[in-house]
Amino acid sequence: IIFDDPISSLDQDFEEKAIDRIIELGCNRQVIIFTHRLSFLGILCEKSEPNVICVRSEQWGVGEPGDVPLIGQKNPDKAMKKLRDERLAQSEKALKENGSEFYYPLAKAICSDFRILVERIVEYVLLADVIQRHRRDVQTKGKIHNLVKIGKEDCDIVDYYMTKYSCYEHSQSLESPVDVPMPDDIKEDINNLLKWHDDFKKRPVQAKT
């Protein structure tokens, strides 16, 4: 069975009912779904384990297989490592071989995606996956106690990177282009945030008085 945006024009109650029915159909037959709605993907992944294939557009047209959009990925640390090890390495090579003209758009896209991943870290790590933007319910069971780990220094590091990289995520006037950091600077920021991510997740929950 093939569906093309099956929840188009439905309210949230009927969206979830439709998704439940699609999952039921998938128990005894193959179901293929085309959608551009991340909210649909989020709910479907919460309720099942679909095989997700993303399709992106290129200059020659559409249909190029690609990764799940960063805003829909559940492991921001893995996405950051991939950003550092693959795309940042490619941009650094472009800078050395072709100069800043080729480096600028690659680096700007990396900075924009890094800003998105900071948001995902806030949702999944800092706020313990209690609330997600594309998820209807608030999940507190087995999670909410992790919120007591949050300290001012954690808020400060999130504020710092959100502020530093917001200019790359939001559109800017063409008359005032923003400078992009050099590869070593971006790599240092990614490594620092990854270190914080690991330390925070390993931090024990302690009662506060």
Helices and strands as residue ranges (DSSP letters): E 2-4, H 12-25, E 32-34, H 38-47, E 54-58, E 61-66, G 70-72, H 76-82, I 83-87, H 88-98, H 100-121, I 122-126, G 144-149, H 152-169, H 183-202
